[in-house]
Amino acid sequence: MSEEDLERYETEMELQLYKEYRDVLPLFGYVVETERRFYLANTVDMQLREDDGAGGGRSHLELELKDAWVWDIYRPGPARFVSSVRIVTFKDVNIEKIRNDP
C-alpha cells in the first residue's frame, strides 16, 4: 500500500466517521472534548479532585459519561457506542449542552 493509498483510506474513514457523528448527534445531550478524545453523551458527571499533597499539589478532573459515543477512527462502528466512560485528566475539558429544538 502506497502512502497515497493510505492517505486516501484515512480520508475516507474520517468522512465515514463524520457522517456517523452527524447521524447520531440528535441522540445525545452533551458534547465532551478532552485533550485526547471527543465524546457525545447523555449524562456527564464532573468532579474536581483536590490533591492531598502526596501528588505534588496537582488537582485533577474526574468525569463519568453514561450512554456515550466516542469519536475514534480506529474503533469499528458498534464499538464507538459505550455504556460508560471514566476520564481522569489534568488538562482542560470542554462540556457543551446540545440545544434541543422543539
Backbone as CSV, one residue per row, in Angstrom:
resi,resn,N_x,N_y,N_z,CA_x,CA_y,CA_z,C_x,C_y,C_z
1,MET,0.848,-1.163,0.000,0.000,0.000,0.000,0.902,1.238,0.000
2,SER,0.661,2.121,-0.917,1.472,3.330,-1.024,1.022,4.366,0.006
3,GLU,1.831,5.380,0.188,1.483,6.451,1.118,0.218,7.172,0.660
4,GLU,0.079,7.332,-0.645,-1.114,7.970,-1.197,-2.364,7.131,-0.930
5,ASP,-2.244,5.812,-1.082,-3.360,4.916,-0.791,-3.755,5.001,0.682
6,LEU,-2.763,5.053,1.555,-3.027,5.152,2.983,-3.730,6.469,3.324
7,GLU,-3.282,7.561,2.748,-3.922,8.860,2.970,-5.359,8.858,2.461
8,ARG,-5.589,8.249,1.299,-6.931,8.163,0.743,-7.836,7.335,1.659
9,TYR,-7.307,6.232,2.172,-8.062,5.378,3.092,-8.430,6.143,4.368
10,GLU,-7.462,6.836,4.966,-7.723,7.594,6.193,-8.728,8.710,5.947
11,THR,-8.645,9.366,4.808,-9.600,10.422,4.470,-11.004,9.842,4.342
12,GLU,-11.117,8.691,3.709,-12.419,8.033,3.569,-12.973,7.620,4.928
13,MET,-12.109,7.095,5.802,-12.542,6.696,7.140,-13.008,7.913,7.945
14,GLU,-12.306,9.020,7.842,-12.709,10.240,8.548,-14.056,10.750,8.042
15,LEU,-14.278,10.665,6.747,-15.557,11.094,6.179,-16.693,10.202,6.680
16,GLN,-16.471,8.896,6.721,-17.479,7.976,7.239,-17.773,8.257,8.718
17,LEU,-16.719,8.546,9.482,-16.894,8.855,10.892,-17.682,10.145,11.072
18,TYR,-17.400,11.146,10.264,-18.140,12.400,10.338,-19.624,12.167,10.022
19,LYS,-19.890,11.358,9.003,-21.285,11.069,8.647,-21.993,10.351,9.792
20,GLU,-21.301,9.416,10.441,-21.893,8.729,11.590,-22.153,9.728,12.718
21,TYR,-21.193,10.608,12.989,-21.359,11.643,14.016,-22.601,12.486,13.738
22,ARG,-22.737,12.928,12.515,-23.883,13.754,12.120,-25.198,12.997,12.334
23,ASP,-25.194,11.702,12.065,-26.406,10.892,12.224,-26.762,10.638,13.688
24,VAL,-25.757,10.431,14.550,-26.040,10.083,15.943,-26.153,11.306,16.859
25,LEU,-25.715,12.456,16.420,-25.736,13.660,17.254,-27.089,13.924,17.914
26,PRO,-28.209,13.781,17.198,-29.509,14.045,17.843,-29.857,13.097,18.995
27,LEU,-29.142,12.000,19.137,-29.412,11.035,20.194,-28.812,11.416,21.542
28,PHE,-27.979,12.465,21.562,-27.204,12.790,22.757,-27.477,14.201,23.250
29,GLY,-27.199,14.413,24.541,-27.451,15.703,25.168,-26.216,16.560,25.379
30,TYR,-25.024,15.942,25.351,-23.788,16.683,25.640,-22.681,16.340,24.642
31,VAL,-21.852,17.332,24.393,-20.604,17.156,23.656,-19.492,17.360,24.678
32,VAL,-18.557,16.419,24.755,-17.451,16.496,25.711,-16.148,16.367,24.933
33,GLU,-15.264,17.337,25.145,-13.973,17.328,24.457,-12.862,17.365,25.495
34,THR,-11.975,16.371,25.424,-10.795,16.326,26.287,-9.563,16.492,25.412
35,GLU,-8.399,16.456,26.036,-7.170,16.593,25.252,-6.923,15.388,24.357
36,ARG,-7.569,14.271,24.643,-7.320,13.048,23.880,-8.482,12.580,23.024
37,ARG,-9.722,12.903,23.416,-10.874,12.359,22.719,-12.016,13.364,22.647
38,PHE,-12.979,12.992,21.823,-14.201,13.751,21.633,-15.345,12.771,21.844
39,TYR,-16.323,13.159,22.665,-17.421,12.265,23.017,-18.762,12.955,22.835
40,LEU,-19.780,12.157,22.631,-21.165,12.562,22.795,-21.673,11.721,23.960
41,ALA,-22.510,12.309,24.820,-23.008,11.551,25.974,-24.368,12.081,26.395
42,ASN,-25.106,11.252,27.113,-26.390,11.676,27.646,-26.304,12.100,29.110
43,THR,-25.307,11.633,29.822,-25.092,12.028,31.207,-23.612,12.327,31.399
44,VAL,-23.323,13.459,32.046,-21.944,13.846,32.327,-21.859,14.255,33.790
45,ASP,-20.964,13.609,34.527,-20.700,13.984,35.909,-19.218,14.330,36.006
46,MET,-18.917,15.572,36.415,-17.533,16.006,36.518,-17.240,16.391,37.961
47,GLN,-16.150,15.874,38.487,-15.730,16.168,39.854,-14.294,16.687,39.842
48,LEU,-14.054,17.770,40.579,-12.699,18.270,40.768,-12.131,17.568,41.992
49,ARG,-11.018,16.912,41.809,-10.370,16.185,42.905,-9.129,16.970,43.328
50,GLU,-9.155,17.438,44.551,-8.020,18.174,45.106,-6.962,17.175,45.550
51,ASP,-5.713,17.451,45.224,-4.614,16.583,45.627,-4.343,16.786,47.116
52,ASP,-4.087,15.697,47.806,-3.834,15.773,49.244,-2.392,16.137,49.577
53,GLY,-1.602,16.429,48.559,-0.207,16.789,48.790,0.769,15.710,48.383
54,ALA,0.333,14.460,48.372,1.219,13.354,48.014,1.570,13.358,46.534
55,GLY,0.721,13.978,45.715,0.954,14.000,44.274,1.538,15.305,43.769
56,GLY,2.132,16.073,44.650,2.767,17.309,44.218,1.826,18.499,44.154
57,GLY,0.648,18.373,44.751,-0.270,19.503,44.811,-1.085,19.743,43.561
58,ARG,-1.141,18.795,42.653,-1.909,18.955,41.421,-3.310,18.395,41.589
59,SER,-4.286,19.203,41.267,-5.668,18.742,41.246,-5.961,18.140,39.883
60,HIS,-6.983,17.309,39.826,-7.360,16.723,38.544,-8.878,16.634,38.441
61,LEU,-9.335,16.410,37.239,-10.761,16.248,36.979,-11.064,14.776,36.755
62,GLU,-12.192,14.341,37.288,-12.703,13.006,37.000,-14.073,13.180,36.372
63,LEU,-14.241,12.607,35.206,-15.515,12.663,34.513,-16.056,11.259,34.356
64,GLU,-17.347,11.141,34.512,-18.014,9.886,34.199,-19.115,10.197,33.199
65,LEU,-19.028,9.556,32.047,-20.018,9.719,30.997,-20.840,8.445,30.921
66,LYS,-22.122,8.610,30.750,-23.021,7.464,30.577,-23.676,7.566,29.210
67,ASP,-23.919,6.397,28.617,-24.573,6.323,27.314,-23.842,7.242,26.337
68,ALA,-22.661,6.816,25.918,-21.770,7.694,25.159,-21.394,7.114,23.795
69,TRP,-20.915,8.014,22.955,-20.373,7.683,21.632,-18.995,8.335,21.563
70,VAL,-17.998,7.575,21.097,-16.615,8.035,21.075,-16.176,8.305,19.645
71,TRP,-15.639,9.510,19.408,-15.076,9.835,18.096,-13.715,9.158,18.032
72,ASP,-13.631,8.044,17.344,-12.371,7.304,17.230,-12.378,6.547,15.913
73,ILE,-11.537,6.978,15.015,-11.490,6.410,13.669,-11.063,4.938,13.684
74,TYR,-10.361,4.521,14.729,-9.825,3.163,14.768,-10.742,2.160,15.469
75,ARG,-11.894,2.609,15.956,-12.874,1.686,16.540,-13.908,1.360,15.473
76,PRO,-14.290,0.100,15.368,-15.379,-0.222,14.433,-16.681,0.382,14.947
77,GLY,-17.602,0.685,14.042,-18.855,1.375,14.344,-19.518,1.049,15.664
78,PRO,-19.925,-0.207,15.902,-20.634,-0.506,17.155,-19.784,-0.265,18.400
79,ALA,-18.468,-0.399,18.299,-17.594,-0.207,19.464,-17.476,1.262,19.860
80,ARG,-17.958,2.156,19.030,-17.941,3.579,19.385,-19.046,3.911,20.382
81,PHE,-20.052,3.060,20.477,-21.131,3.238,21.451,-20.741,2.499,22.723
82,VAL,-20.650,3.237,23.839,-20.249,2.630,25.102,-21.247,3.023,26.195
83,SER,-21.437,2.143,27.164,-22.399,2.437,28.228,-21.835,3.414,29.250
84,SER,-20.524,3.363,29.494,-19.930,4.324,30.422,-18.458,4.546,30.080
85,VAL,-17.999,5.736,30.414,-16.601,6.123,30.199,-16.148,6.852,31.451
86,ARG,-14.982,6.519,31.954,-14.382,7.250,33.072,-13.121,7.918,32.547
87,ILE,-13.025,9.216,32.778,-11.898,10.010,32.289,-11.251,10.682,33.487
88,VAL,-9.938,10.569,33.601,-9.167,11.274,34.616,-8.157,12.127,33.865
89,THR,-8.157,13.448,34.146,-7.280,14.332,33.392,-6.809,15.510,34.237
90,PHE,-5.641,15.999,33.909,-5.102,17.218,34.499,-5.306,18.403,33.558
91,LYS,-5.814,18.130,32.379,-5.941,19.151,31.334,-7.368,19.692,31.262
92,ASP,-7.537,20.667,30.367,-8.842,21.284,30.171,-9.845,20.295,29.594
93,VAL,-11.095,20.498,29.970,-12.206,19.721,29.444,-13.283,20.710,29.021
94,ASN,-13.855,20.488,27.859,-14.940,21.330,27.372,-16.212,20.483,27.343
95,ILE,-17.251,20.949,28.037,-18.541,20.251,28.070,-19.589,21.233,27.572
96,GLU,-20.323,20.819,26.549,-21.370,21.669,25.992,-22.693,20.928,26.002
97,LYS,-23.724,21.617,26.437,-25.081,21.073,26.370,-25.582,21.300,24.962
98,ILE,-26.061,20.250,24.328,-26.605,20.378,22.979,-28.006,20.947,23.073
99,ARG,-28.269,21.955,22.287,-29.593,22.584,22.285,-30.604,21.621,21.672
100,ASN,-31.680,21.411,22.362,-32.740,20.549,21.854,-33.852,21.421,21.298
101,ASP,-34.014,21.416,19.995,-35.082,22.195,19.385,-36.401,21.468,19.531
102,PRO,-37.490,22.209,19.833,-38.802,21.558,19.989,-39.340,21.047,18.669
